Amino acid sequence: MNPFFFGTSERRLFGIHAPAASDAGGPRGAVLCQPWGSEYIYAHRSMRQLALRLSLSGFHTLRFDYFGSGDSAGEECDTDARGLQADVVTAIETLKDLAATERVTLIGLRAGANIAASTAAGSPEAIEALALWDPILPEEAGLESAPQELQPLDVDALPSRSLLLVTQRPHAPERSSPAAADAGAQPRIEFLPAPCPWTESASTSAVIPVRVIERIERWLR
């Protein structure tokens, strides 16, 4: 894994690039969009394992800290929804250069899933696929785990090449049009019971949601 800084002098971001173990079939990339706040800290180990797993599967992966968080420049008060999406776009372009590929997938956990979805809606041509892992739902808006101005997830606005994984919710989001979903025009929504790596209890017990990581890997093959 290669830690480095990227972006501009005004918006300096910290990232970790894990090169693909093999480029058989052509280079592919995956940008991992982290959770927010304490959830980012608790989920660190699981996101690292996801990056390693994808690297072994032939993906160049890039994990990074948003501006105003982690080891990136800026303060949390400097963060807004538009800036977060801009950070993701910068990460996509950086990974394209590093991996020499135009095939980049976005994978987001919790708030990172909402940020990834908003970025994909604004720049659909920039990504190959979108994987969302337990995004922040509208009823959770305003929590510490969600940045200010975070947009609620709009399932109907997701690209067709999308996977939405729900692990600890009693009901997965419903599609507005089952017929469209059967025709492949809607994202794939799956309920997959698994531990929540963004919680303190999972962090202290070193629990890794292996089933979710394996499911994302299989879906991207």
Stockholm file with secondary structure:
# STOCKHOLM 1.0

chainA/1-221         MNPFFFGTSERRLFGIHAPAASDAGGPRGAVLCQPWGSEYIYAHRSMRQLALRLSLSGFHTLRFDYFGSGDSAGEECDTDARGLQADVVTAIETLKDLAATERVTLIGLRAGANIAASTAAGSPEAIEALALWDPILPEEAGLESAPQELQPLDVDALPSRSLLLVTQRPHAPERSSPAAADAGAQPRIEFLPAPCPWTESASTSAVIPVRVIERIERWLR
#=GR chainA/1-221 SS CEEEEEECSSSEEEEEEECCSCCTTSCEEEEEECCCTHHHHHTHHHHHHHHHHHHHTTEEEEEEECTTSTTSSSCGGGCCHHHHHHHHHHHHHHHHHHHTCSCEEEEEETHHHHHHHHHHHHCGGGCSEEEEESCCCGGGTTSTTSCTTCCCCCGGGSCSSEEEEESSCSSCCCCSCHHHHHTTCSCEEEECCCCCTTSHHHHHTTCCCHHHHHHHHHHHC
#=GC SS_cons         CEEEEEECSSSEEEEEEECCSCCTTSCEEEEEECCCTHHHHHTHHHHHHHHHHHHHTTEEEEEEECTTSTTSSSCGGGCCHHHHHHHHHHHHHHHHHHHTCSCEEEEEETHHHHHHHHHHHHCGGGCSEEEEESCCCGGGTTSTTSCTTCCCCCGGGSCSSEEEEESSCSSCCCCSCHHHHHTTCSCEEEECCCCCTTSHHHHHTTCCCHHHHHHHHHHHC
//
